[in-house]
């Protein structure tokens, strides 16, 4: 995976010092793009800047986003990290081996949640893949900078081993476009009664995983959106004919 296409996303980091240390870890491994969601990065904190020694350009160039969805909208793949023993979680080494194919010619977003709580369930649902470090059960969680360094290290080892990355083929659709299509599919499936109106996200999160594994192209996302709109239209017609619309 080309390091220039790897983006680190820190969601609501609690301390400027942790952000600064993560910046140094990024630069150690050749990564330069940092997103910070929902928190002040603390570029002006003197003690924190000391921890970003040599990586002040990464810290000062951090991009801000109001939500995780905004931060990853242009990415081809969104990879969340979690200390939870989630089903089908990848190891950092597997991520490094499959990152290039997973991103499909677009950016790869590596998402790290708040130090104390991690990503919320809704934020994990936005991720196409979850990565878990197989740490010791007595102390499963890592410091933020440690986690960033570990994943970035695995990616760098794979990059150095591979040399020039192979051609990615047709680019996959961006995360933002996929989420827009899933939103329209949600509306359509609600219209025909397929989703539970009181808890549509339960099934929708599984459909999101299915779409992510398919790695759709922009053209395929257009087809999915057309299908979703047709389903919504059919639902409206059925309700009108039955007198419930």
KELUM-688999 format. One record per residue: x, y, z of N, C-alpha, C in turn; residue number from 1. Coordinates in steps of 0.2 Angstrom, whole numbers, plus 5000, padded with zeros to 4 digits. Example, Ala and Ser with C-alpha at 12.3 -4.5 7.8 and 13.67 -1.06 7.14 Angstrom:
# residues 2
{rec {5066; 4972; 5039}; {5062; 4978; 5039}; {5066; 4984; 5039}; 1}
{rec {5064; 4989; 5035}; {5068; 4995; 5036}; {5064; 5000; 5039}; 2}
//
This chain:
# residues 245
{rec {5004; 4994; 5000}; {5000; 5000; 5000}; {5004; 5006; 5000}; 1}
{rec {5003; 5011; 4995}; {5007; 5017; 4995}; {5006; 5021; 5001}; 2}
{rec {5011; 5023; 5005}; {5010; 5027; 5011}; {5006; 5033; 5010}; 3}
{rec {5007; 5036; 5004}; {5004; 5042; 5002}; {4996; 5042; 5002}; 4}
{rec {4994; 5036; 5001}; {4987; 5035; 5001}; {4984; 5032; 5008}; 5}
{rec {4988; 5032; 5013}; {4986; 5030; 5019}; {4984; 5036; 5024}; 6}
{rec {4978; 5036; 5026}; {4976; 5042; 5030}; {4974; 5039; 5037}; 7}
{rec {4977; 5043; 5042}; {4976; 5041; 5049}; {4970; 5045; 5052}; 8}
{rec {4965; 5042; 5055}; {4959; 5046; 5057}; {4958; 5045; 5065}; 9}
{rec {4959; 5050; 5069}; {4959; 5050; 5076}; {4952; 5053; 5078}; 10}
{rec {4948; 5049; 5081}; {4941; 5051; 5083}; {4941; 5053; 5090}; 11}
{rec {4939; 5059; 5091}; {4938; 5062; 5098}; {4944; 5060; 5102}; 12}
{rec {4950; 5061; 5100}; {4956; 5060; 5105}; {4956; 5064; 5111}; 13}
{rec {4957; 5061; 5117}; {4956; 5065; 5123}; {4962; 5070; 5125}; 14}
{rec {4968; 5069; 5123}; {4973; 5073; 5125}; {4978; 5075; 5119}; 15}
{rec {4980; 5081; 5119}; {4984; 5084; 5113}; {4991; 5080; 5113}; 16}
{rec {4993; 5078; 5119}; {5000; 5074; 5119}; {4999; 5068; 5115}; 17}
{rec {4993; 5064; 5116}; {4992; 5058; 5112}; {4992; 5059; 5105}; 18}
{rec {4989; 5065; 5103}; {4989; 5066; 5095}; {4996; 5068; 5093}; 19}
{rec {5000; 5072; 5097}; {5007; 5073; 5095}; {5011; 5067; 5094}; 20}
{rec {5011; 5063; 5099}; {5014; 5056; 5099}; {5012; 5052; 5093}; 21}
{rec {5006; 5052; 5091}; {5004; 5048; 5085}; {5007; 5051; 5079}; 22}
{rec {5007; 5058; 5079}; {5010; 5061; 5073}; {5017; 5059; 5072}; 23}
{rec {5021; 5058; 5077}; {5028; 5056; 5077}; {5028; 5049; 5074}; 24}
{rec {5024; 5045; 5077}; {5024; 5038; 5075}; {5022; 5037; 5067}; 25}
{rec {5017; 5042; 5065}; {5016; 5042; 5058}; {5022; 5043; 5054}; 26}
{rec {5025; 5049; 5056}; {5031; 5051; 5051}; {5037; 5046; 5052}; 27}
{rec {5037; 5042; 5057}; {5042; 5037; 5058}; {5041; 5032; 5052}; 28}
{rec {5035; 5031; 5050}; {5033; 5025; 5046}; {5031; 5028; 5039}; 29}
{rec {5032; 5035; 5038}; {5031; 5038; 5031}; {5024; 5040; 5030}; 30}
{rec {5020; 5040; 5035}; {5013; 5043; 5034}; {5013; 5050; 5035}; 31}
{rec {5008; 5054; 5031}; {5008; 5061; 5032}; {5001; 5064; 5033}; 32}
{rec {4996; 5060; 5031}; {4989; 5063; 5031}; {4986; 5061; 5038}; 33}
{rec {4984; 5066; 5041}; {4980; 5065; 5048}; {4973; 5069; 5048}; 34}
{rec {4968; 5065; 5050}; {4962; 5068; 5051}; {4960; 5068; 5058}; 35}
{rec {4957; 5073; 5061}; {4955; 5073; 5068}; {4947; 5075; 5068}; 36}
{rec {4944; 5070; 5071}; {4936; 5071; 5071}; {4934; 5073; 5078}; 37}
{rec {4930; 5078; 5078}; {4927; 5080; 5084}; {4931; 5082; 5090}; 38}
{rec {4937; 5085; 5089}; {4941; 5087; 5095}; {4946; 5092; 5092}; 39}
{rec {4949; 5096; 5097}; {4954; 5101; 5095}; {4961; 5097; 5095}; 40}
{rec {4965; 5098; 5090}; {4971; 5094; 5089}; {4976; 5096; 5094}; 41}
{rec {4976; 5102; 5097}; {4981; 5105; 5102}; {4987; 5106; 5099}; 42}
{rec {4988; 5109; 5093}; {4994; 5111; 5090}; {4998; 5116; 5093}; 43}
{rec {4995; 5120; 5097}; {4998; 5125; 5101}; {5001; 5123; 5108}; 44}
{rec {4999; 5117; 5110}; {5001; 5115; 5117}; {5009; 5113; 5117}; 45}
{rec {5012; 5117; 5121}; {5020; 5117; 5120}; {5022; 5110; 5122}; 46}
{rec {5019; 5107; 5128}; {5022; 5101; 5130}; {5020; 5095; 5125}; 47}
{rec {5014; 5096; 5122}; {5012; 5091; 5117}; {5017; 5092; 5110}; 48}
{rec {5019; 5098; 5108}; {5023; 5098; 5103}; {5030; 5095; 5103}; 49}
{rec {5032; 5095; 5110}; {5038; 5091; 5111}; {5038; 5084; 5109}; 50}
{rec {5032; 5081; 5110}; {5031; 5074; 5108}; {5030; 5073; 5101}; 51}
{rec {5029; 5078; 5097}; {5029; 5077; 5090}; {5035; 5079; 5086}; 52}
{rec {5041; 5078; 5090}; {5047; 5081; 5088}; {5049; 5078; 5081}; 53}
{rec {5050; 5083; 5076}; {5052; 5081; 5069}; {5046; 5079; 5065}; 54}
{rec {5040; 5079; 5068}; {5033; 5078; 5064}; {5028; 5084; 5065}; 55}
{rec {5031; 5090; 5066}; {5027; 5096; 5067}; {5023; 5097; 5061}; 56}
{rec {5025; 5095; 5055}; {5022; 5096; 5049}; {5015; 5092; 5048}; 57}
{rec {5016; 5086; 5051}; {5010; 5082; 5051}; {5005; 5084; 5056}; 58}
{rec {5007; 5087; 5062}; {5003; 5089; 5067}; {4999; 5096; 5065}; 59}
{rec {5003; 5100; 5062}; {5000; 5107; 5059}; {4996; 5106; 5053}; 60}
{rec {4997; 5101; 5050}; {4993; 5100; 5043}; {4987; 5095; 5045}; 61}
{rec {4986; 5094; 5051}; {4980; 5089; 5052}; {4973; 5092; 5050}; 62}
{rec {4969; 5088; 5047}; {4963; 5090; 5044}; {4958; 5089; 5049}; 63}
{rec {4953; 5093; 5049}; {4947; 5093; 5054}; {4941; 5091; 5050}; 64}
{rec {4937; 5087; 5054}; {4930; 5084; 5051}; {4925; 5084; 5057}; 65}
{rec {4919; 5086; 5056}; {4914; 5085; 5061}; {4912; 5078; 5063}; 66}
{rec {4913; 5074; 5058}; {4911; 5067; 5060}; {4915; 5062; 5056}; 67}
{rec {4915; 5056; 5058}; {4919; 5051; 5055}; {4917; 5050; 5047}; 68}
{rec {4910; 5050; 5046}; {4908; 5049; 5039}; {4911; 5055; 5035}; 69}
{rec {4911; 5061; 5037}; {4914; 5066; 5033}; {4922; 5065; 5032}; 70}
{rec {4925; 5062; 5037}; {4933; 5061; 5037}; {4934; 5056; 5031}; 71}
{rec {4930; 5051; 5031}; {4932; 5045; 5026}; {4928; 5045; 5020}; 72}
{rec {4924; 5051; 5018}; {4920; 5051; 5012}; {4923; 5049; 5006}; 73}
{rec {4930; 5051; 5005}; {4933; 5050; 4999}; {4937; 5044; 4999}; 74}
{rec {4937; 5040; 5004}; {4942; 5034; 5005}; {4939; 5028; 5001}; 75}
{rec {4943; 5024; 4999}; {4941; 5018; 4996}; {4939; 5012; 5001}; 76}
{rec {4942; 5013; 5006}; {4941; 5008; 5012}; {4942; 5011; 5019}; 77}
{rec {4938; 5009; 5023}; {4938; 5012; 5030}; {4940; 5006; 5035}; 78}
{rec {4945; 5007; 5038}; {4947; 5001; 5043}; {4947; 5004; 5050}; 79}
{rec {4943; 5001; 5054}; {4943; 5003; 5061}; {4947; 4999; 5065}; 80}
{rec {4949; 5001; 5071}; {4953; 4998; 5076}; {4949; 4997; 5082}; 81}
{rec {4950; 4991; 5085}; {4946; 4990; 5091}; {4949; 4985; 5096}; 82}
{rec {4949; 4986; 5102}; {4952; 4981; 5107}; {4947; 4976; 5109}; 83}
{rec {4940; 4976; 5106}; {4935; 4971; 5108}; {4937; 4965; 5103}; 84}
{rec {4935; 4960; 5106}; {4936; 4953; 5103}; {4930; 4952; 5098}; 85}
{rec {4930; 4956; 5092}; {4925; 4956; 5088}; {4926; 4951; 5083}; 86}
{rec {4920; 4948; 5080}; {4920; 4943; 5076}; {4923; 4945; 5069}; 87}
{rec {4927; 4941; 5066}; {4930; 4942; 5059}; {4935; 4948; 5059}; 88}
{rec {4938; 4950; 5065}; {4942; 4955; 5065}; {4949; 4953; 5062}; 89}
{rec {4952; 4957; 5058}; {4959; 4956; 5055}; {4964; 4957; 5060}; 90}
{rec {4970; 4954; 5059}; {4976; 4956; 5062}; {4979; 4962; 5058}; 91}
{rec {4984; 4966; 5061}; {4987; 4971; 5057}; {4991; 4968; 5051}; 92}
{rec {4994; 4962; 5052}; {4998; 4959; 5047}; {4993; 4957; 5041}; 93}
{rec {4988; 4955; 5042}; {4983; 4953; 5037}; {4981; 4960; 5033}; 94}
{rec {4980; 4965; 5037}; {4978; 4971; 5034}; {4983; 4974; 5029}; 95}
{rec {4990; 4973; 5032}; {4995; 4975; 5027}; {4996; 4972; 5021}; 96}
{rec {4994; 4965; 5021}; {4995; 4961; 5015}; {4989; 4962; 5010}; 97}
{rec {4983; 4964; 5013}; {4977; 4965; 5008}; {4975; 4973; 5007}; 98}
{rec {4979; 4977; 5010}; {4977; 4984; 5010}; {4977; 4987; 5003}; 99}
{rec {4981; 4985; 4999}; {4981; 4988; 4992}; {4975; 4986; 4988}; 100}
{rec {4973; 4980; 4988}; {4967; 4977; 4985}; {4961; 4980; 4988}; 101}
{rec {4961; 4981; 4995}; {4955; 4983; 4999}; {4954; 4990; 4997}; 102}
{rec {4959; 4994; 4996}; {4957; 5002; 4995}; {4955; 5003; 4987}; 103}
{rec {4957; 4998; 4983}; {4955; 4999; 4976}; {4957; 5005; 4972}; 104}
{rec {4963; 5007; 4974}; {4966; 5013; 4970}; {4964; 5020; 4974}; 105}
{rec {4960; 5019; 4979}; {4959; 5026; 4983}; {4963; 5026; 4989}; 106}
{rec {4961; 5031; 4993}; {4964; 5031; 5000}; {4962; 5026; 5005}; 107}
{rec {4966; 5024; 5009}; {4964; 5019; 5015}; {4964; 5023; 5021}; 108}
{rec {4958; 5023; 5025}; {4958; 5026; 5031}; {4958; 5022; 5037}; 109}
{rec {4963; 5023; 5041}; {4964; 5019; 5047}; {4961; 5023; 5053}; 110}
{rec {4956; 5020; 5056}; {4952; 5024; 5061}; {4954; 5022; 5068}; 111}
{rec {4955; 5027; 5072}; {4957; 5025; 5079}; {4952; 5029; 5084}; 112}
{rec {4948; 5026; 5088}; {4943; 5029; 5093}; {4946; 5032; 5099}; 113}
{rec {4942; 5035; 5103}; {4944; 5038; 5109}; {4948; 5033; 5114}; 114}
{rec {4953; 5036; 5117}; {4958; 5031; 5121}; {4954; 5027; 5126}; 115}
{rec {4949; 5030; 5130}; {4946; 5027; 5135}; {4940; 5022; 5133}; 116}
{rec {4937; 5024; 5127}; {4931; 5020; 5125}; {4931; 5017; 5119}; 117}
{rec {4935; 5019; 5114}; {4935; 5016; 5108}; {4930; 5019; 5103}; 118}
{rec {4929; 5016; 5097}; {4924; 5018; 5093}; {4917; 5016; 5095}; 119}
{rec {4912; 5020; 5094}; {4905; 5018; 5095}; {4903; 5012; 5091}; 120}
{rec {4898; 5009; 5092}; {4895; 5004; 5088}; {4893; 5007; 5081}; 121}
{rec {4890; 5013; 5081}; {4888; 5016; 5075}; {4895; 5018; 5071}; 122}
{rec {4900; 5020; 5074}; {4906; 5021; 5070}; {4909; 5015; 5068}; 123}
{rec {4909; 5009; 5071}; {4912; 5003; 5069}; {4908; 5001; 5063}; 124}
{rec {4901; 5002; 5063}; {4897; 5000; 5057}; {4899; 5003; 5051}; 125}
{rec {4902; 5009; 5051}; {4904; 5013; 5045}; {4911; 5010; 5042}; 126}
{rec {4914; 5006; 5046}; {4920; 5003; 5044}; {4919; 4997; 5040}; 127}
{rec {4923; 4996; 5035}; {4923; 4990; 5030}; {4926; 4984; 5033}; 128}
{rec {4931; 4985; 5037}; {4935; 4980; 5041}; {4937; 4983; 5048}; 129}
{rec {4937; 4978; 5052}; {4940; 4980; 5059}; {4946; 4976; 5060}; 130}
{rec {4951; 4979; 5063}; {4957; 4976; 5065}; {4958; 4976; 5073}; 131}
{rec {4960; 4971; 5075}; {4962; 4970; 5082}; {4969; 4967; 5083}; 132}
{rec {4972; 4971; 5087}; {4979; 4968; 5089}; {4978; 4963; 5094}; 133}
{rec {4981; 4957; 5093}; {4981; 4951; 5097}; {4985; 4952; 5104}; 134}
{rec {4983; 4957; 5108}; {4987; 4958; 5114}; {4985; 4954; 5119}; 135}
{rec {4989; 4954; 5125}; {4988; 4950; 5131}; {4981; 4951; 5134}; 136}
{rec {4977; 4946; 5136}; {4971; 4948; 5139}; {4971; 4952; 5146}; 137}
{rec {4977; 4952; 5149}; {4978; 4956; 5155}; {4978; 4963; 5154}; 138}
{rec {4980; 4965; 5148}; {4981; 4972; 5146}; {4979; 4973; 5138}; 139}
{rec {4973; 4972; 5136}; {4971; 4972; 5129}; {4972; 4979; 5125}; 140}
{rec {4971; 4984; 5129}; {4971; 4991; 5125}; {4978; 4994; 5125}; 141}
{rec {4979; 4997; 5119}; {4986; 5000; 5118}; {4985; 5008; 5119}; 142}
{rec {4991; 5011; 5120}; {4991; 5018; 5120}; {4990; 5020; 5112}; 143}
{rec {4987; 5026; 5111}; {4985; 5028; 5105}; {4991; 5028; 5100}; 144}
{rec {4996; 5031; 5102}; {5002; 5032; 5098}; {5005; 5025; 5096}; 145}
{rec {5005; 5020; 5101}; {5007; 5013; 5100}; {5003; 5010; 5095}; 146}
{rec {4996; 5011; 5095}; {4992; 5007; 5090}; {4993; 5010; 5083}; 147}
{rec {4994; 5017; 5083}; {4996; 5020; 5076}; {5002; 5017; 5074}; 148}
{rec {5007; 5017; 5078}; {5014; 5015; 5076}; {5014; 5007; 5074}; 149}
{rec {5010; 5003; 5077}; {5010; 4996; 5076}; {5007; 4995; 5069}; 150}
{rec {5001; 4998; 5068}; {4998; 4997; 5061}; {5002; 5000; 5055}; 151}
{rec {5005; 5006; 5057}; {5009; 5009; 5052}; {5015; 5005; 5050}; 152}
{rec {5018; 5002; 5055}; {5024; 4998; 5054}; {5023; 4992; 5050}; 153}
{rec {5017; 4988; 5051}; {5016; 4983; 5047}; {5014; 4985; 5040}; 154}
{rec {5011; 4990; 5039}; {5010; 4993; 5032}; {5017; 4995; 5029}; 155}
{rec {5021; 4998; 5032}; {5028; 4999; 5029}; {5032; 4993; 5028}; 156}
{rec {5032; 4988; 5032}; {5036; 4982; 5030}; {5033; 4979; 5024}; 157}
{rec {5026; 4979; 5023}; {5024; 4976; 5017}; {5025; 4980; 5011}; 158}
{rec {5025; 4987; 5012}; {5027; 4991; 5006}; {5034; 4990; 5004}; 159}
{rec {5039; 4989; 5009}; {5046; 4988; 5007}; {5047; 4982; 5004}; 160}
{rec {5043; 4977; 5006}; {5044; 4970; 5003}; {5041; 4970; 4996}; 161}
{rec {5036; 4973; 4995}; {5032; 4973; 4988}; {5036; 4977; 4983}; 162}
{rec {5039; 4983; 4985}; {5042; 4987; 4980}; {5036; 4991; 4977}; 163}
{rec {5036; 4993; 4971}; {5031; 4996; 4968}; {5024; 4992; 4968}; 164}
{rec {5019; 4995; 4970}; {5012; 4992; 4971}; {5010; 4990; 4964}; 165}
{rec {5006; 4984; 4963}; {5003; 4982; 4957}; {4998; 4987; 4955}; 166}
{rec {4996; 4987; 4949}; {4990; 4991; 4947}; {4984; 4989; 4950}; 167}
{rec {4980; 4994; 4952}; {4974; 4992; 4956}; {4968; 4990; 4952}; 168}
{rec {4969; 4991; 4945}; {4963; 4990; 4941}; {4958; 4995; 4942}; 169}
{rec {4952; 4994; 4940}; {4946; 4999; 4940}; {4945; 5002; 4948}; 170}
{rec {4946; 5008; 4949}; {4945; 5011; 4955}; {4938; 5009; 4958}; 171}
{rec {4938; 5008; 4965}; {4932; 5006; 4968}; {4929; 5013; 4970}; 172}
{rec {4922; 5013; 4972}; {4918; 5018; 4973}; {4921; 5021; 4980}; 173}
{rec {4920; 5027; 4981}; {4922; 5030; 4988}; {4917; 5028; 4993}; 174}
{rec {4920; 5029; 4999}; {4915; 5027; 5005}; {4909; 5032; 5005}; 175}
{rec {4910; 5038; 5004}; {4905; 5043; 5004}; {4899; 5041; 4999}; 176}
{rec {4901; 5039; 4993}; {4896; 5036; 4988}; {4893; 5030; 4990}; 177}
{rec {4896; 5026; 4993}; {4893; 5019; 4995}; {4888; 5021; 5001}; 178}
{rec {4890; 5025; 5005}; {4885; 5027; 5011}; {4879; 5030; 5008}; 179}
{rec {4880; 5035; 5003}; {4874; 5038; 5000}; {4869; 5032; 4997}; 180}
{rec {4872; 5028; 4993}; {4868; 5022; 4990}; {4865; 5018; 4996}; 181}
{rec {4869; 5017; 5001}; {4866; 5013; 5007}; {4860; 5017; 5010}; 182}
{rec {4861; 5023; 5010}; {4855; 5027; 5013}; {4849; 5027; 5009}; 183}
{rec {4850; 5027; 5002}; {4844; 5026; 4998}; {4841; 5019; 4998}; 184}
{rec {4846; 5014; 4999}; {4843; 5007; 5000}; {4839; 5007; 5006}; 185}
{rec {4842; 5010; 5011}; {4838; 5010; 5018}; {4831; 5012; 5017}; 186}
{rec {4830; 5018; 5013}; {4824; 5021; 5012}; {4819; 5016; 5008}; 187}
{rec {4822; 5013; 5003}; {4818; 5008; 4999}; {4816; 5002; 5003}; 188}
{rec {4820; 4999; 5007}; {4819; 4993; 5010}; {4814; 4995; 5016}; 189}
{rec {4814; 5001; 5019}; {4809; 5003; 5024}; {4802; 5003; 5020}; 190}
{rec {4802; 5006; 5014}; {4796; 5007; 5010}; {4792; 5001; 5009}; 191}
{rec {4796; 4995; 5008}; {4793; 4989; 5006}; {4792; 4984; 5012}; 192}
{rec {4794; 4987; 5018}; {4793; 4983; 5024}; {4799; 4978; 5026}; 193}
{rec {4804; 4978; 5022}; {4809; 4973; 5023}; {4813; 4975; 5029}; 194}
{rec {4814; 4981; 5031}; {4818; 4983; 5037}; {4813; 4985; 5042}; 195}
{rec {4815; 4983; 5048}; {4811; 4985; 5054}; {4812; 4992; 5055}; 196}
{rec {4806; 4996; 5055}; {4806; 5003; 5056}; {4809; 5005; 5062}; 197}
{rec {4809; 5001; 5068}; {4811; 5003; 5074}; {4818; 5001; 5075}; 198}
{rec {4821; 4997; 5071}; {4828; 4995; 5071}; {4831; 4993; 5065}; 199}
{rec {4831; 4998; 5060}; {4833; 4997; 5053}; {4841; 4995; 5053}; 200}
{rec {4845; 4998; 5057}; {4852; 4998; 5057}; {4855; 4990; 5058}; 201}
{rec {4851; 4986; 5061}; {4853; 4979; 5063}; {4855; 4976; 5056}; 202}
{rec {4850; 4976; 5052}; {4851; 4972; 5045}; {4855; 4977; 5041}; 203}
{rec {4854; 4983; 5041}; {4858; 4988; 5036}; {4865; 4987; 5038}; 204}
{rec {4868; 4986; 5044}; {4875; 4985; 5045}; {4877; 4979; 5042}; 205}
{rec {4873; 4974; 5041}; {4875; 4967; 5038}; {4876; 4969; 5030}; 206}
{rec {4871; 4972; 5028}; {4871; 4974; 5021}; {4877; 4978; 5019}; 207}
{rec {4879; 4983; 5024}; {4885; 4987; 5022}; {4891; 4983; 5022}; 208}
{rec {4892; 4978; 5026}; {4897; 4973; 5026}; {4897; 4969; 5019}; 209}
{rec {4891; 4967; 5017}; {4891; 4964; 5011}; {4893; 4968; 5005}; 210}
{rec {4891; 4974; 5005}; {4893; 4979; 4999}; {4901; 4980; 5000}; 211}
{rec {4903; 4981; 5006}; {4910; 4982; 5007}; {4915; 4977; 5004}; 212}
{rec {4912; 4970; 5005}; {4916; 4965; 5003}; {4916; 4964; 4995}; 213}
{rec {4911; 4967; 4992}; {4910; 4967; 4985}; {4915; 4972; 4982}; 214}
{rec {4917; 4977; 4986}; {4921; 4982; 4983}; {4919; 4985; 4976}; 215}
{rec {4913; 4988; 4977}; {4909; 4990; 4971}; {4913; 4996; 4967}; 216}
{rec {4913; 4996; 4961}; {4915; 5002; 4957}; {4910; 5007; 4957}; 217}
{rec {4912; 5013; 4955}; {4907; 5019; 4954}; {4901; 5017; 4950}; 218}
{rec {4902; 5014; 4944}; {4896; 5011; 4940}; {4892; 5007; 4944}; 219}
{rec {4895; 5002; 4948}; {4890; 4998; 4952}; {4886; 5001; 4957}; 220}
{rec {4889; 5006; 4960}; {4886; 5010; 4965}; {4880; 5014; 4962}; 221}
{rec {4881; 5016; 4956}; {4875; 5020; 4952}; {4870; 5015; 4951}; 222}
{rec {4871; 5008; 4949}; {4866; 5003; 4948}; {4863; 5002; 4955}; 223}
{rec {4866; 5002; 4960}; {4863; 5000; 4967}; {4859; 5006; 4969}; 224}
{rec {4861; 5012; 4967}; {4856; 5018; 4969}; {4850; 5018; 4965}; 225}
{rec {4851; 5016; 4958}; {4845; 5015; 4954}; {4840; 5010; 4957}; 226}
{rec {4843; 5004; 4959}; {4839; 4999; 4962}; {4835; 5001; 4968}; 227}
{rec {4839; 5005; 4972}; {4836; 5007; 4978}; {4830; 5012; 4977}; 228}
{rec {4831; 5016; 4972}; {4825; 5021; 4970}; {4819; 5017; 4968}; 229}
{rec {4821; 5012; 4964}; {4815; 5008; 4961}; {4811; 5005; 4966}; 230}
{rec {4815; 5002; 4971}; {4812; 4999; 4977}; {4807; 5003; 4981}; 231}
{rec {4810; 5009; 4982}; {4806; 5015; 4985}; {4800; 5016; 4982}; 232}
{rec {4801; 5017; 4975}; {4795; 5019; 4971}; {4789; 5013; 4971}; 233}
{rec {4792; 5007; 4971}; {4787; 5001; 4971}; {4783; 5001; 4978}; 234}
{rec {4787; 5003; 4983}; {4784; 5003; 4990}; {4779; 5009; 4990}; 235}
{rec {4780; 5014; 4987}; {4775; 5020; 4987}; {4769; 5018; 4984}; 236}
{rec {4770; 5015; 4978}; {4764; 5013; 4974}; {4760; 5007; 4977}; 237}
{rec {4763; 5003; 4981}; {4759; 4997; 4984}; {4755; 5001; 4990}; 238}
{rec {4758; 5005; 4993}; {4755; 5009; 4999}; {4749; 5013; 4996}; 239}
{rec {4750; 5016; 4991}; {4744; 5020; 4988}; {4738; 5015; 4986}; 240}
{rec {4740; 5010; 4983}; {4735; 5005; 4980}; {4731; 5002; 4986}; 241}
{rec {4735; 5001; 4992}; {4731; 4998; 4998}; {4728; 5003; 5002}; 242}
{rec {4729; 5009; 5001}; {4726; 5015; 5005}; {4730; 5016; 5011}; 243}
{rec {4736; 5014; 5012}; {4740; 5015; 5018}; {4745; 5020; 5017}; 244}
{rec {4746; 5023; 5011}; {4751; 5027; 5009}; {4749; 5035; 5011}; 245}
//
